[in-house]
Amino acid sequence: MKVIYLIGSNSDRPTIEPGLEFLEKMGVKVEVLVTSAHRTPERTVKIVKEKEKEADVFVAVAGGAAHLAGVVAAHTVKPVIGLPVAVAPFNGLDSLLSMVQMPRGVPVAVVSVGKWGGLNSAILACEILAIKYPELAEKLEKYREELRAKV
């Protein structure tokens, strides 16, 4: 079971850190690759095609126009989670809207902007993986129990 994070630039790393920590705790393999829908479009498509067999889920992380998730979704039938990064001047709203407004037939699941989204992208990826991996479903249930206990 493997999740591949595609980030638009290294400056996006702080956004994904909570998710990477969660996936490590859950025992899910992760790979993080830097690629841009705009600056390195050929590289992006090449990565998706090369990694499609080993990836169970892709997480595309980008700010601004945030086309990375759509480009990834256009080149794979694997689940794609869009993680919008909070950048100026719109603090991530532009990124969120870019990801949510995918055309009919090419869906992207989108989580909240920023570090909360960084964690939620990992949790959502685990929920998708838990359909196939019952041991992960058990770990997620334990995590939910811990959340309930904190309330």
Buried (B, 14 or more C-beta within 10 A) or exposed (E): BBBBBBBBBEEBBEBBEBBBEBBEEBEBEBEBEBBBBEEBBEEBBEBBEEBBEEBBBBBBBBBBBBBBBBBBBBBBEBBBBBBBBBBEEBBBEBBBBBBBEBEEEBEBBBBBBBBEBBBBBBBBBBEBBBEEBEEBBEBBEEBEEEEEEEE
